[in-house]
Amino acid sequence: MVFQYLGTAASEGWPALFCNCPQCQKALALGGRDIRTRSQSILDGRILFDFPCDTYRHKLDGSLELSAVELLLVTHSHSDHLYPNDLALRADPYGHDFTVPVLHVASGASALERLRRHLEYDRESLRGVELHTLRAYEPAELCGARVIPIPAHHIPGEDAFCYAVETKGRRVLYLHDTGEKIEEALEPLRGEAPFDLISFDCCWCTAEPSYDNGHMGLPNAVRLRGKLWGMGLCTAKTRCCVNHFSHNIAAMHADIEAAAAPYGILTAYDGMKIEL
């Protein structure tokens, strides 16, 4: 089974859309792993995490066969994680000959309400898309996967979720977008089997957040991994990776990689694959 990072940037991308800061200029000059699109990942070629405006770019890059995706898990309603415009294209006359007939979209009520409002003008756009409202800690059996929504420390007043996903004997913990305070929300998972992969939010790159904006940096991820280890959810066999980086911190891919490697933590880049 393969877990793949399709996009690894925060909401503005890297280089950011309208930005000429030193970090963005350096990314343009370096290219390669320093060019980052908006955050999106896929498990086993069929379970998609989030749906940003860069989804079409990921398809063009050859990384994504969208019509084969059975399940889309949306973490929250921010536009870099849910871009409803393109979901409207999963219907006639925009698409034909889908590999799987129905795309199941699952999220909290807030994100799904945003999706419904956007598609209200065109009810046909929901044909071929089935919506599932998730509730915190209530396991959902969807498309051969067991999904546990975990309340994220991100948007006050919104049911934003991180996800524990088990499918085909593999377990993934997807901790995006969230601050370190999610440790309290993870407590109900204590005693479950350890995860094969844990993906940590790392919007602040090598730094620690100077204020609480519902994100983490590498120091937070290291501490949280230690707590998960103490809960039995992380072991020496667990692949740990940081992801979802903002250009506002002066740290390029090589800088983040050099800081994370001594802890045995991987640094995500667009297109990166992890065998599970």
Secondary structure, DSSP 8 states (H G I E B T S, - for coil): -EEEEEE-B-TTTBTTTT---HHHHHHHHH-GGG-B-B-EEEETTTEEE-B-TTHHHHHHTT---GGG--EEE---SSTTTB-HHHHTTSSTTT--S-SSS-EEEEE-HHHHHHHHHHHTT-GGGGTTEEEEE--TT--EEETTEEEEEEE-SSSTTS--EEEEEEETTEEEEEE-S--TTHHHHHGGGTTS---SEEEEE-TTTTS--SS-SS---HHHHHHHHHHHHHTTS--TT-EEEEE-B-TTSS--HHHHHHHHGGGT-EE--TT-EEE-
